[in-house]
Amino acid sequence: MCVIMLLGFVYWRTATEMTRRVDQILRLETRHFTALRSDQLHDEIDKSIQRDQRHVYLYGLYSQDKHLIVGNLGRLPQGIPLDGNIYETVLLAVNIQAEPLSARVLILRLDSGDFLLIGHDVKQLIEFGEIMKRAFFWGGSLTILLGMMFGVALSFRPLRRIEQIQHACELIMLGDIRQRLPVGRHHDELDMLAAIVNRMLDEIERLMSEAKSAGDNIAHDLRTPLTRLRSMLYRVQQQLIDAPVQRPMVDQAIVEVDSLLLRFRALLRISEIENKQRRAGFKMISLQEILEQAVNFIAPLAEDKSIHLSMTAASVDPIQGDGELLFEAIVSLLDNAVKFTPAGGRVEVRLLRVDGGAQIDIVDSGIGIPESERVSVFNRFYRSENDLNAPGHGLGLSIVMAIIKLHGFGLELGNANPGTRVTILCWPHSL
């Protein structure tokens, strides 16, 4: 747009300047002829016509009845004011060419009553204008075309960089804090920004690692004294068989210690999985076999609550993974589905073959999970408002998410109307 505006400005200034010079010549000619006596005017017009080798000047001396006395024009043109100002019109010269001429002319009345016309052919100005218009069109078009071509060519590398940065950011948002933004060799603005973000991620990872290590160390260090405490409480329990008042208190203390030990074991389990210490044991496994084992494992619990537990499986290819961890994750999801489904409800397990690969759906007819809590339920120790009174310590889904992330799978929560739909996308690029 700037180039087009520049070309337009050059065209306008050039055409204006050339027109101004023509008008200046006409005014000088007017001063010259009006300074002559009447008897000299006729001869001077003839001499001027003869001196005009390019045939660009137009002269005409007309009587009061507007008949031509001398000059290279025919009759006096109509429609031009006789006020001495310069106008652009079309004239027909008698001794130059038969075709009309575009000219800038002025007509004024002399003291003798005659009319003097002085003009200048502007054909060259018009031709110059056409040349400038063509140059304006082609120059502007080529500038836009070349600008777009170079713009597209130069945008490929930044766009690829942005796509790489976007992919890395998506992995980071999904919890892979070890990812870093790519930094190129050009040290441009994107590289500077990526380097700053990478330093920030290094510091975040360091702080998170310290916090996580502190939590793991606490869980590990407290597990041993809690185990000893439980042993001592158990001995006290055995000695208080005949103490009906103190025995229930000791029983409750043992239950609380067991609950703490379960939480610490779950925390250490999550830490173990998140550190990917089990990834070396990956092998080709059958999802159908794992689902069948998980359903058979949960079937007695579902039967006790009169819940209809069913499974349908399509033929899918084996996948790379840890069968024991996936079994643990699916059992945990089925256990939650049965736990929060009222008696007489249903829990369905489906193994589907989709475009991306295998997909596992676990659908129940229970109380469901509010949409506002579907992200928070995977946080450690989070308890939904619907299950505050249910048994558990709020770490089951955290373990499930750790197993899913270890395999690079995806996990989604949806509404089953009523109930909850849990979907496991069993292919790596779902992250």
Secondary structure, DSSP 4 states (H G I P E B T S, - for coil): -HHHHHHHHHHHHHHHHHHHHHHHHHHHHHHHHHTS-HHHHHHHHHHHHHH-TT--EEEEEE-TT--EEEESB-SPPSS--SSS--EEEEE-BSSS-SS-EEEEEEEEE-TTS-EEEEEEE-HHHHHHHHHHHHHHHHHHHHHHHHHHHHHHHHHHHHHHHHHHHHHHHHHHHTT-TT------SS--HHHHHHHHHHHHHHHHHHHHHHHHHHHHHHHHHHHHHHHHHHHHHHHHHHHTTT-TTHHHHHHHHHHHHHHHHHHHHHHHHHHHHHTTTTGGG-EEE-HHHHHHHHHHHHHHHHHHTT-EEEEEE-----EEE-HHHHHHHHHHHHHHHHHTS-TT-EEEEEEEE-SSSEEEEEEE-SS---GGGTTGGGSTT---GGGTTSSS-S-HHHHHHHHHHHHT-EEEEEE-SSSEEEEEEESGGG-
